[in-house]
Amino acid sequence: VQLQASGGGLVQPGGSLRVSCAVSGRTFSHYAMAWFRQAPGKEREFVAVISWSGGNRYVANSLDGRFTISRDNAKNTVYLQMNGLKPEDTAVYYCASDQQPMRIGVVTTERVYDCWGQGTQVTVSS
């Protein structure tokens, strides 16, 4: 299984960015997908998750509705749309695939995600 994250970069405060994660080697449409991030000197934290069907989504409350997760099962790709970016959003963003196919509900803890992308750097700075 391979997860390839892309779309990171440098953006000014208040700007928007969309990162993507393409998945191969697994029946993408059967698995929930999540995004996590790790800022310098901090532990990795949960950002957002979307169920295998796309019908259930959850974004960390601390993000105040600025981020949106979506998926395109035809393209085997999950997206994270980030709006109103702040300097504190600067981090490496990782996508991850749930280990359990067709899970009922979604999980925000790392332990259930068995496949991870390499991460994409997002830097918010003027």
C-alpha positions in Angstrom: 0.0 0.0 0.0 1.3 3.4 -0.9 0.1 6.8 0.1 1.5 9.8 -1.8 0.7 13.2 -0.3 1.2 16.4 -2.3 0.1 20.0 -2.6 1.9 21.5 0.4 3.8 24.8 0.1 4.2 28.3 1.4 1.1 30.4 1.9 0.5 33.7 3.5 -1.7 34.1 6.6 -5.3 34.1 5.6 -4.7 32.1 2.5 -5.9 28.7 1.3 -4.3 25.5 0.3 -5.5 22.1 -0.7 -3.4 19.0 -0.1 -4.1 15.7 -1.7 -3.2 12.1 -0.9 -3.3 9.4 -3.6 -3.6 5.8 -2.5 -2.6 2.7 -4.3 -2.4 -1.0 -3.4 -5.6 -1.1 -1.5 -9.3 -0.9 -2.3 -9.4 2.8 -1.5 -13.2 3.0 -1.3 -13.4 0.5 1.5 -11.3 2.4 4.0 -11.7 5.6 6.1 -9.0 8.1 5.6 -7.5 10.7 7.9 -5.2 13.6 8.1 -2.8 14.3 10.9 -0.1 17.0 11.3 3.1 17.5 13.2 4.4 20.9 13.9 8.1 21.5 14.8 8.8 20.4 18.4 5.3 19.0 18.9 3.6 15.7 18.8 1.6 14.6 15.8 -2.1 15.5 16.2 -5.4 14.6 14.5 -6.8 17.0 11.9 -9.7 15.3 10.1 -11.2 12.0 9.1 -13.7 10.8 6.5 -15.5 7.5 6.5 -15.0 4.9 3.7 -18.3 6.0 2.1 -17.7 9.7 2.6 -20.9 10.0 4.5 -19.3 10.6 7.9 -16.7 13.4 8.4 -15.1 14.9 11.4 -12.7 17.8 11.8 -10.8 18.7 14.9 -12.8 21.3 16.9 -9.7 23.4 17.4 -9.7 24.2 13.6 -12.9 26.3 14.0 -14.4 25.0 10.7 -11.5 26.3 8.6 -10.6 22.8 7.2 -12.7 20.4 5.1 -11.9 16.8 4.2 -13.3 15.1 1.1 -12.6 12.1 -1.0 -12.9 11.0 -4.6 -13.2 7.2 -4.7 -12.9 7.2 -8.5 -9.5 8.8 -8.2 -8.4 7.0 -5.1 -7.6 10.3 -3.5 -8.5 12.1 -0.3 -8.2 15.9 0.0 -7.8 18.4 2.8 -9.0 21.9 2.0 -7.5 24.5 4.3 -8.9 28.0 4.5 -8.0 31.0 6.6 -4.6 29.6 7.3 -2.7 30.8 10.3 1.0 30.6 11.2 0.2 27.9 13.8 -1.1 25.7 11.0 2.5 25.3 9.9 3.3 21.6 10.0 4.0 18.5 8.1 0.6 17.0 7.0 0.3 13.3 6.9 -2.5 11.2 5.3 -3.3 7.8 6.8 -5.5 4.8 5.9 -7.7 3.0 8.5 -6.7 -0.6 8.9 -10.3 -1.9 9.1 -12.3 -2.0 5.9 -15.8 -0.5 6.0 -15.6 0.6 9.6 -18.8 1.8 11.2 -18.1 5.4 12.3 -14.7 7.1 12.3 -11.8 7.1 14.7 -9.4 10.0 15.5 -6.6 8.1 17.2 -3.5 7.1 15.4 -3.5 3.5 16.5 -6.1 2.3 14.0 -4.3 3.7 11.0 -1.8 1.3 9.6 -0.6 3.0 6.4 0.8 6.5 6.2 2.0 8.9 3.6 5.4 10.5 3.6 3.9 13.9 4.6 3.7 17.2 2.9 5.1 20.5 4.4 2.7 23.4 4.8 4.2 26.7 5.9 2.1 29.7 6.7 4.2 32.8 6.8 4.2 36.3 5.4 
